[in-house]
Amino acid sequence: MLSLLKKPSAWIPIIIPLLFLAYILPYIALNGMPTPDPNADEGVGAHLFQLWLLLEPFMLGFFAVKWFPHAPKQTSMILALQIIVALLPIVMVFSLQL
């Protein structure tokens, strides 16, 4: 599993959601919960999150299509890890209504 995890198509979909968590958690800790303003722009962080939200399924699909025929068990385990890690910032953003 570790040899497959060294491939960029395996670790990039894991690192990006962790970077969003590393951005969201200190932001909330330092600034508190933001109050929504319908007239204000969401900001760069929100736009990057939206782009990541669009691209993440394609990254996961690419990894699955590329590596599943070669190592199905390892690919399934890493894909499950990628999905779990991807759900962390999604659940946080939608549950806190950020």
Z-matrix of the N, CA and C atoms (Angstrom, degrees):
N
C 1 1.451
C 2 1.527 1 110.69
N 3 1.327 2 116.89 1 -36.12
C 4 1.460 3 119.57 2 -177.88
C 5 1.518 4 112.11 3 -67.07
N 6 1.342 5 117.05 4 -33.20
C 7 1.463 6 118.67 5 178.96
C 8 1.524 7 110.45 6 -66.44
N 9 1.316 8 117.22 7 -37.85
C 10 1.465 9 120.60 8 178.55
C 11 1.524 10 111.06 9 -74.09
N 12 1.316 11 116.72 10 -30.49
C 13 1.467 12 120.77 11 179.69
C 14 1.527 13 112.17 12 -70.55
N 15 1.324 14 117.63 13 -16.94
C 16 1.464 15 121.50 14 177.36
C 17 1.521 16 112.45 15 -78.34
N 18 1.317 17 117.88 16 -12.33
C 19 1.466 18 121.59 17 179.24
C 20 1.527 19 109.22 18 -73.98
N 21 1.339 20 117.87 19 139.23
C 22 1.471 21 120.15 20 -179.50
C 23 1.527 22 113.64 21 -58.55
N 24 1.325 23 117.20 22 -33.18
C 25 1.463 24 118.72 23 179.93
C 26 1.520 25 111.67 24 -69.96
N 27 1.325 26 118.14 25 -12.99
C 28 1.462 27 121.51 26 176.97
C 29 1.518 28 111.86 27 -94.50
N 30 1.332 29 118.06 28 -43.46
C 31 1.463 30 118.77 29 -172.90
C 32 1.519 31 114.12 30 -90.02
N 33 1.326 32 119.36 31 -24.31
C 34 1.470 33 119.74 32 179.53
C 35 1.532 34 111.63 33 -63.70
N 36 1.368 35 119.83 34 -44.35
C 37 1.470 36 118.24 35 176.93
C 38 1.527 37 114.25 36 -66.79
N 39 1.318 38 117.88 37 -11.05
C 40 1.467 39 121.02 38 175.76
C 41 1.528 40 110.40 39 -91.37
N 42 1.309 41 117.46 40 -39.34
C 43 1.465 42 122.11 41 -176.34
C 44 1.528 43 112.11 42 -70.56
N 45 1.320 44 117.47 43 -41.49
C 46 1.474 45 120.22 44 -174.97
C 47 1.535 46 112.22 45 -60.82
N 48 1.341 47 120.35 46 -47.88
C 49 1.477 48 117.85 47 176.59
C 50 1.524 49 113.14 48 -62.74
N 51 1.327 50 116.71 49 -33.55
C 52 1.466 51 118.94 50 177.49
C 53 1.523 52 111.21 51 -66.67
N 54 1.334 53 116.95 52 -33.80
C 55 1.464 54 120.32 53 175.06
C 56 1.527 55 111.11 54 -65.33
N 57 1.335 56 117.08 55 -39.11
C 58 1.462 57 119.37 56 176.84
C 59 1.522 58 111.15 57 -64.94
N 60 1.328 59 116.99 58 -39.45
C 61 1.468 60 119.17 59 175.52
C 62 1.524 61 110.83 60 -63.94
N 63 1.322 62 116.27 61 -39.88
C 64 1.465 63 119.98 62 178.33
C 65 1.522 64 111.57 63 -66.16
N 66 1.311 65 118.06 64 -21.85
C 67 1.468 66 121.97 65 176.28
C 68 1.533 67 111.16 66 -87.10
N 69 1.326 68 116.91 67 -42.16
C 70 1.466 69 121.38 68 -173.60
C 71 1.528 70 111.66 69 -72.16
N 72 1.329 71 117.14 70 -46.82
C 73 1.467 72 120.11 71 -174.87
C 74 1.526 73 113.33 72 -61.63
N 75 1.340 74 120.19 73 -49.51
C 76 1.473 75 118.19 74 176.91
C 77 1.526 76 112.87 75 -65.97
N 78 1.324 77 117.37 76 -32.26
C 79 1.463 78 119.81 77 178.72
C 80 1.524 79 110.42 78 -62.03
N 81 1.325 80 116.56 79 -45.39
C 82 1.465 81 120.20 80 179.18
C 83 1.530 82 110.20 81 -68.72
N 84 1.330 83 117.27 82 -38.91
C 85 1.466 84 120.40 83 -179.64
C 86 1.523 85 111.90 84 -65.17
N 87 1.319 86 117.58 85 -37.76
C 88 1.464 87 120.83 86 -177.40
C 89 1.523 88 113.18 87 -85.59
N 90 1.324 89 117.68 88 -38.39
C 91 1.464 90 121.28 89 -173.25
C 92 1.517 91 114.30 90 -106.84
N 93 1.308 92 118.04 91 -12.99
C 94 1.451 93 120.56 92 -175.66
C 95 1.521 94 110.63 93 79.50
N 96 1.295 95 115.48 94 -176.91
C 97 1.464 96 120.65 95 -179.45
C 98 1.522 97 109.60 96 -73.31
N 99 1.321 98 117.60 97 128.39
C 100 1.467 99 119.22 98 178.77
C 101 1.522 100 110.96 99 -73.62
N 102 1.323 101 116.28 100 144.95
C 103 1.458 102 120.45 101 174.96
C 104 1.520 103 108.20 102 -89.73
N 105 1.320 104 117.04 103 129.44
C 106 1.465 105 119.02 104 -177.36
C 107 1.524 106 111.92 105 -69.57
N 108 1.308 107 115.79 106 134.02
C 109 1.455 108 123.03 107 175.91
C 110 1.521 109 107.16 108 -120.93
N 111 1.341 110 117.97 109 113.28
C 112 1.467 111 119.62 110 -175.61
C 113 1.526 112 113.58 111 -63.65
N 114 1.319 113 118.34 112 -20.71
C 115 1.459 114 120.67 113 -178.35
C 116 1.523 115 113.11 114 -92.68
N 117 1.319 116 117.87 115 -12.47
C 118 1.464 117 121.16 116 -175.39
C 119 1.525 118 110.53 117 -90.60
N 120 1.323 119 114.72 118 152.70
C 121 1.450 120 120.94 119 174.42
C 122 1.530 121 108.38 120 -75.12
N 123 1.333 122 116.48 121 145.69
C 124 1.462 123 119.87 122 -176.86
C 125 1.522 124 112.58 123 -68.21
N 126 1.303 125 117.51 124 -29.62
C 127 1.458 126 121.10 125 -179.81
C 128 1.516 127 112.09 126 107.62
N 129 1.309 128 114.17 127 171.54
C 130 1.464 129 120.77 128 -176.17
C 131 1.525 130 111.24 129 -65.30
N 132 1.323 131 117.07 130 -40.52
C 133 1.460 132 120.35 131 -179.53
C 134 1.517 133 112.62 132 -59.12
N 135 1.321 134 116.46 133 -42.09
C 136 1.459 135 120.20 134 179.52
C 137 1.522 136 111.29 135 -67.66
N 138 1.323 137 116.71 136 -38.73
C 139 1.464 138 119.52 137 179.35
C 140 1.529 139 111.08 138 -68.31
N 141 1.328 140 117.60 139 -38.94
C 142 1.461 141 120.47 140 176.06
C 143 1.526 142 111.04 141 -65.38
N 144 1.329 143 116.86 142 -38.68
C 145 1.461 144 120.71 143 177.12
C 146 1.521 145 110.51 144 -62.28
N 147 1.323 146 117.18 145 -42.46
C 148 1.462 147 120.66 146 179.08
C 149 1.527 148 111.47 147 -64.39
N 150 1.323 149 117.13 148 -40.10
C 151 1.468 150 119.99 149 176.77
C 152 1.528 151 110.93 150 -64.97
N 153 1.327 152 116.54 151 -42.98
C 154 1.454 153 119.53 152 178.13
C 155 1.524 154 110.64 153 -62.98
N 156 1.329 155 116.69 154 -40.18
C 157 1.458 156 121.36 155 179.92
C 158 1.522 157 111.00 156 -61.28
N 159 1.308 158 116.84 157 -33.49
C 160 1.459 159 121.85 158 177.47
C 161 1.528 160 111.44 159 -75.14
N 162 1.323 161 118.03 160 -39.01
C 163 1.464 162 121.77 161 -173.85
C 164 1.530 163 114.30 162 -86.11
N 165 1.305 164 118.30 163 -23.22
C 166 1.465 165 121.12 164 -175.72
C 167 1.532 166 113.17 165 -58.11
N 168 1.333 167 120.77 166 -45.54
C 169 1.473 168 118.71 167 178.04
C 170 1.527 169 113.08 168 -60.96
N 171 1.322 170 116.98 169 -34.04
C 172 1.461 171 119.44 170 178.11
C 173 1.528 172 111.02 171 -68.84
N 174 1.337 173 117.13 172 -38.85
C 175 1.465 174 120.02 173 177.66
C 176 1.530 175 110.83 174 -64.99
N 177 1.330 176 116.51 175 -42.32
C 178 1.461 177 119.85 176 179.05
C 179 1.523 178 110.99 177 -66.66
N 180 1.322 179 116.54 178 -40.68
C 181 1.462 180 120.63 179 178.14
C 182 1.518 181 112.17 180 -64.14
N 183 1.324 182 117.05 181 -41.92
C 184 1.464 183 120.77 182 177.63
C 185 1.523 184 110.91 183 -60.69
N 186 1.320 185 116.36 184 -44.75
C 187 1.464 186 120.15 185 179.04
C 188 1.524 187 110.74 186 -61.73
N 189 1.328 188 116.93 187 -44.99
C 190 1.462 189 120.50 188 -178.07
C 191 1.526 190 111.40 189 -64.79
N 192 1.322 191 117.37 190 -44.80
C 193 1.467 192 120.71 191 -178.28
C 194 1.527 193 111.02 192 -67.28
N 195 1.314 194 116.64 193 -38.17
C 196 1.465 195 119.90 194 -176.56
C 197 1.525 196 112.68 195 -73.66
N 198 1.314 197 118.28 196 -41.94
C 199 1.455 198 120.32 197 -169.89
C 200 1.525 199 114.93 198 -105.81
N 201 1.321 200 119.88 199 -15.55
C 202 1.467 201 120.23 200 -177.87
C 203 1.530 202 112.77 201 -62.71
N 204 1.343 203 120.40 202 -40.56
C 205 1.470 204 118.62 203 177.90
C 206 1.535 205 113.80 204 -64.71
N 207 1.317 206 118.44 205 -27.12
C 208 1.465 207 121.63 206 -176.93
C 209 1.528 208 112.74 207 -85.97
N 210 1.312 209 117.25 208 -41.53
C 211 1.473 210 121.48 209 -176.97
C 212 1.526 211 108.66 210 -145.49
N 213 1.340 212 117.70 211 81.32
C 214 1.473 213 119.25 212 -173.31
C 215 1.532 214 114.61 213 -63.98
N 216 1.331 215 118.07 214 -39.09
C 217 1.466 216 119.24 215 -177.37
C 218 1.530 217 110.85 216 -69.43
N 219 1.324 218 117.64 217 -46.41
C 220 1.460 219 121.22 218 179.10
C 221 1.522 220 110.95 219 -64.42
N 222 1.326 221 116.04 220 -40.62
C 223 1.464 222 120.16 221 179.49
C 224 1.520 223 110.81 222 -62.75
N 225 1.330 224 116.72 223 -41.30
C 226 1.468 225 120.05 224 179.54
C 227 1.524 226 111.52 225 -63.36
N 228 1.325 227 116.46 226 -41.01
C 229 1.463 228 119.54 227 -179.60
C 230 1.527 229 111.33 228 -67.77
N 231 1.319 230 117.22 229 -42.92
C 232 1.464 231 120.20 230 179.67
C 233 1.519 232 110.60 231 -69.47
N 234 1.329 233 117.11 232 -37.20
C 235 1.467 234 120.54 233 177.63
C 236 1.526 235 110.85 234 -63.94
N 237 1.326 236 117.18 235 -39.19
C 238 1.466 237 120.20 236 176.06
C 239 1.527 238 110.57 237 -63.33
N 240 1.327 239 117.02 238 -41.54
C 241 1.466 240 121.16 239 176.96
C 242 1.526 241 110.94 240 -62.68
N 243 1.329 242 117.03 241 -42.63
C 244 1.463 243 121.07 242 178.83
C 245 1.526 244 111.08 243 -61.84
N 246 1.318 245 117.01 244 -41.93
C 247 1.468 246 120.88 245 -179.08
C 248 1.528 247 110.48 246 -67.08
N 249 1.326 248 117.09 247 -43.67
C 250 1.471 249 120.30 248 179.75
C 251 1.526 250 110.80 249 -62.44
N 252 1.325 251 116.55 250 -45.20
C 253 1.466 252 120.27 251 -179.56
C 254 1.526 253 110.48 252 -66.71
N 255 1.329 254 117.83 253 -35.45
C 256 1.465 255 120.94 254 179.07
C 257 1.527 256 111.47 255 -68.42
N 258 1.321 257 116.94 256 -30.75
C 259 1.464 258 119.77 257 -179.14
C 260 1.529 259 112.86 258 -74.17
N 261 1.329 260 118.06 259 -22.26
C 262 1.470 261 120.38 260 -177.95
C 263 1.531 262 112.92 261 -58.92
N 264 1.337 263 120.30 262 -56.19
C 265 1.470 264 117.88 263 179.34
C 266 1.523 265 113.00 264 -69.65
N 267 1.331 266 117.01 265 -29.77
C 268 1.468 267 119.50 266 178.95
C 269 1.523 268 109.94 267 -63.86
N 270 1.329 269 116.42 268 -47.57
C 271 1.468 270 120.62 269 179.55
C 272 1.525 271 110.38 270 -63.41
N 273 1.326 272 116.93 271 -40.71
C 274 1.462 273 119.95 272 -179.65
C 275 1.526 274 111.46 273 -63.52
N 276 1.318 275 117.26 274 -47.01
C 277 1.469 276 120.78 275 -177.53
C 278 1.523 277 111.12 276 -65.12
N 279 1.325 278 117.20 277 -44.18
C 280 1.456 279 118.97 278 -177.16
C 281 1.524 280 112.90 279 -76.91
N 282 1.334 281 118.18 280 -32.47
C 283 1.464 282 118.86 281 178.95
C 284 1.528 283 111.63 282 -73.14
N 285 1.338 284 117.09 283 -34.13
C 286 1.465 285 120.54 284 177.81
C 287 1.526 286 112.43 285 -88.47
N 288 1.321 287 116.67 286 -1.69
C 289 1.472 288 123.46 287 179.59
C 290 1.525 289 111.18 288 53.92
N 291 1.335 290 115.15 289 49.19
C 292 1.463 291 120.22 290 179.51
C 293 1.504 292 111.28 291 -82.74
